[in-house]
Amino acid sequence: MSFIFNSKNRTLLVKITGELDLVTAKEFRERLDKAIDEMFTKNLFLDLTRVSFIDSSGLGVILGRYRKIQEKRGIMIIYGMNTNIKRILELSGILSIIPAFNSENEAWTYLERKSLKEA
């Protein structure tokens, strides 16, 4: 598994490649938490375009970061899921609480509209 962190306007963008499972979840959680804190992150975008598998450990990391972003009164968005990953997220109930989109552009549009409504 690999991940790339970028920050823009207090939004952390994370591109994940590989499997998010028991083997990789702990390292991902630790590095993601560090990036959230060091980059003064309010919002979080997870790009799952290149994720091939997620198990319950990976789902736990996603839910935990959702709670962390909620505490900051921010928004977490998931995008770029393939059919199998989307199905796992639907069955777990994650997609009922975290907005999901097909692309990064759609995620930015949602965030901008949501921010305007709250202003």
Short mmCIF file of the C-alpha atoms (twelve columns), coordinates in Angstrom:
data_MODEL
# 
_entry.id   MODEL 
# 
loop_
_atom_site.group_PDB 
_atom_site.id 
_atom_site.type_symbol 
_atom_site.label_atom_id 
_atom_site.label_alt_id 
_atom_site.label_comp_id 
_atom_site.label_asym_id 
_atom_site.label_seq_id 
_atom_site.Cartn_x 
_atom_site.Cartn_y 
_atom_site.Cartn_z 
_atom_site.pdbx_PDB_model_num 
ATOM 1   C CA . MET A 1   0.000   0.000  0.000  1 
ATOM 2   C CA . SER A 2   1.090   3.543  -0.658 1 
ATOM 3   C CA . PHE A 3   -0.459  6.915  0.025  1 
ATOM 4   C CA . ILE A 4   0.220   10.478 -1.067 1 
ATOM 5   C CA . PHE A 5   -0.811  13.440 1.056  1 
ATOM 6   C CA . ASN A 6   -1.485  16.906 -0.370 1 
ATOM 7   C CA . SER A 7   -3.101  19.888 1.293  1 
ATOM 8   C CA . LYS A 8   -5.146  22.688 -0.245 1 
ATOM 9   C CA . ASN A 9   -7.240  25.276 1.615  1 
ATOM 10  C CA . ARG A 10  -7.160  23.289 4.891  1 
ATOM 11  C CA . THR A 11  -8.364  20.209 2.988  1 
ATOM 12  C CA . LEU A 12  -6.150  17.140 3.102  1 
ATOM 13  C CA . LEU A 13  -6.262  15.072 -0.092 1 
ATOM 14  C CA . VAL A 14  -5.120  11.480 0.318  1 
ATOM 15  C CA . LYS A 15  -4.507  9.217  -2.679 1 
ATOM 16  C CA . ILE A 16  -4.405  5.586  -1.604 1 
ATOM 17  C CA . THR A 17  -3.006  2.738  -3.700 1 
ATOM 18  C CA . GLY A 18  -3.328  -0.955 -2.868 1 
ATOM 19  C CA . GLU A 19  -5.173  -2.785 -0.107 1 
ATOM 20  C CA . LEU A 20  -6.496  -1.126 3.050  1 
ATOM 21  C CA . ASP A 21  -6.597  -4.115 5.384  1 
ATOM 22  C CA . LEU A 22  -5.328  -5.538 8.665  1 
ATOM 23  C CA . VAL A 23  -1.743  -5.468 7.406  1 
ATOM 24  C CA . THR A 24  -1.771  -1.815 6.292  1 
ATOM 25  C CA . ALA A 25  -4.446  -0.135 8.430  1 
ATOM 26  C CA . LYS A 26  -2.289  0.710  11.453 1 
ATOM 27  C CA . GLU A 27  0.430   2.463  9.437  1 
ATOM 28  C CA . PHE A 28  -2.160  4.286  7.351  1 
ATOM 29  C CA . ARG A 29  -4.035  5.457  10.463 1 
ATOM 30  C CA . GLU A 30  -0.852  6.704  12.125 1 
ATOM 31  C CA . ARG A 31  0.394   8.570  9.049  1 
ATOM 32  C CA . LEU A 32  -3.044  9.996  8.298  1 
ATOM 33  C CA . ASP A 33  -3.534  11.240 11.867 1 
ATOM 34  C CA . LYS A 34  -0.091  12.855 11.785 1 
ATOM 35  C CA . ALA A 35  -0.865  14.567 8.463  1 
ATOM 36  C CA . ILE A 36  -4.251  15.794 9.721  1 
ATOM 37  C CA . ASP A 37  -2.611  17.353 12.775 1 
ATOM 38  C CA . GLU A 38  0.499   18.765 11.081 1 
ATOM 39  C CA . MET A 39  -1.344  20.253 8.098  1 
ATOM 40  C CA . PHE A 40  -4.028  21.932 10.244 1 
ATOM 41  C CA . THR A 41  -6.645  19.979 8.337  1 
ATOM 42  C CA . LYS A 42  -10.331 20.781 8.584  1 
ATOM 43  C CA . ASN A 43  -11.638 18.692 5.664  1 
ATOM 44  C CA . LEU A 44  -10.511 15.316 4.344  1 
ATOM 45  C CA . PHE A 45  -10.797 13.843 0.845  1 
ATOM 46  C CA . LEU A 46  -9.973  10.151 0.383  1 
ATOM 47  C CA . ASP A 47  -9.225  9.143  -3.208 1 
ATOM 48  C CA . LEU A 48  -9.975  5.422  -3.463 1 
ATOM 49  C CA . THR A 49  -9.447  5.192  -7.234 1 
ATOM 50  C CA . ARG A 50  -6.510  2.797  -6.850 1 
ATOM 51  C CA . VAL A 51  -7.733  0.849  -3.819 1 
ATOM 52  C CA . SER A 52  -8.205  -2.813 -4.670 1 
ATOM 53  C CA . PHE A 53  -9.539  -4.131 -1.340 1 
ATOM 54  C CA . ILE A 54  -10.845 -2.912 2.038  1 
ATOM 55  C CA . ASP A 55  -11.539 -5.105 5.074  1 
ATOM 56  C CA . SER A 56  -13.005 -4.285 8.493  1 
ATOM 57  C CA . SER A 57  -9.692  -2.815 9.693  1 
ATOM 58  C CA . GLY A 58  -9.689  -0.397 6.772  1 
ATOM 59  C CA . LEU A 59  -13.324 0.483  7.392  1 
ATOM 60  C CA . GLY A 60  -12.425 1.204  11.013 1 
ATOM 61  C CA . VAL A 61  -9.703  3.631  9.949  1 
ATOM 62  C CA . ILE A 62  -12.134 5.439  7.648  1 
ATOM 63  C CA . LEU A 63  -14.782 5.718  10.376 1 
ATOM 64  C CA . GLY A 64  -12.254 6.874  12.948 1 
ATOM 65  C CA . ARG A 65  -10.994 9.648  10.675 1 
ATOM 66  C CA . TYR A 66  -14.606 10.624 9.944  1 
ATOM 67  C CA . ARG A 67  -15.128 11.165 13.684 1 
ATOM 68  C CA . LYS A 68  -11.886 13.124 13.944 1 
ATOM 69  C CA . ILE A 69  -12.903 15.434 11.077 1 
ATOM 70  C CA . GLN A 70  -16.391 15.833 12.577 1 
ATOM 71  C CA . GLU A 71  -14.800 17.016 15.837 1 
ATOM 72  C CA . LYS A 72  -13.083 19.749 13.801 1 
ATOM 73  C CA . ARG A 73  -16.470 20.630 12.277 1 
ATOM 74  C CA . GLY A 74  -15.093 19.631 8.916  1 
ATOM 75  C CA . ILE A 75  -16.285 17.495 6.034  1 
ATOM 76  C CA . MET A 76  -14.916 14.147 4.911  1 
ATOM 77  C CA . ILE A 77  -15.505 12.989 1.351  1 
ATOM 78  C CA . ILE A 78  -14.697 9.728  -0.410 1 
ATOM 79  C CA . TYR A 79  -14.337 9.523  -4.170 1 
ATOM 80  C CA . GLY A 80  -13.163 7.348  -7.036 1 
ATOM 81  C CA . MET A 81  -14.334 3.958  -5.781 1 
ATOM 82  C CA . ASN A 82  -14.529 0.976  -8.084 1 
ATOM 83  C CA . THR A 83  -17.676 -1.172 -8.030 1 
ATOM 84  C CA . ASN A 84  -16.347 -3.651 -5.458 1 
ATOM 85  C CA . ILE A 85  -15.104 -0.986 -3.034 1 
ATOM 86  C CA . LYS A 86  -18.353 0.937  -3.388 1 
ATOM 87  C CA . ARG A 87  -20.313 -2.211 -2.526 1 
ATOM 88  C CA . ILE A 88  -18.223 -2.820 0.615  1 
ATOM 89  C CA . LEU A 89  -18.748 0.792  1.714  1 
ATOM 90  C CA . GLU A 90  -22.496 0.537  1.046  1 
ATOM 91  C CA . LEU A 91  -22.867 -2.713 3.006  1 
ATOM 92  C CA . SER A 92  -20.908 -1.282 5.932  1 
ATOM 93  C CA . GLY A 93  -23.153 1.791  6.063  1 
ATOM 94  C CA . ILE A 94  -20.269 4.201  5.517  1 
ATOM 95  C CA . LEU A 95  -21.855 5.706  2.411  1 
ATOM 96  C CA . SER A 96  -24.920 6.640  4.443  1 
ATOM 97  C CA . ILE A 97  -22.825 9.031  6.576  1 
ATOM 98  C CA . ILE A 98  -19.871 10.055 4.388  1 
ATOM 99  C CA . PRO A 99  -20.557 11.799 1.057  1 
ATOM 100 C CA . ALA A 100 -19.135 9.897  -1.914 1 
ATOM 101 C CA . PHE A 101 -18.485 11.043 -5.466 1 
ATOM 102 C CA . ASN A 102 -16.983 9.776  -8.700 1 
ATOM 103 C CA . SER A 103 -14.256 12.405 -8.984 1 
ATOM 104 C CA . GLU A 104 -12.202 14.971 -7.110 1 
ATOM 105 C CA . ASN A 105 -13.923 17.766 -9.061 1 
ATOM 106 C CA . GLU A 106 -17.333 16.610 -7.824 1 
ATOM 107 C CA . ALA A 107 -15.963 16.512 -4.271 1 
ATOM 108 C CA . TRP A 108 -14.685 20.112 -4.511 1 
ATOM 109 C CA . THR A 109 -18.022 21.280 -5.935 1 
ATOM 110 C CA . TYR A 110 -19.868 19.652 -3.024 1 
ATOM 111 C CA . LEU A 111 -17.502 21.183 -0.464 1 
ATOM 112 C CA . GLU A 112 -17.855 24.657 -1.991 1 
ATOM 113 C CA . ARG A 113 -21.664 24.455 -2.017 1 
ATOM 114 C CA . LYS A 114 -21.741 23.110 1.543  1 
ATOM 115 C CA . SER A 115 -19.422 25.913 2.697  1 
ATOM 116 C CA . LEU A 116 -21.607 28.562 1.052  1 
ATOM 117 C CA . LYS A 117 -24.714 27.204 2.785  1 
ATOM 118 C CA . GLU A 118 -22.996 27.334 6.177  1 
ATOM 119 C CA . ALA A 119 -21.626 30.868 5.672  1 
# 
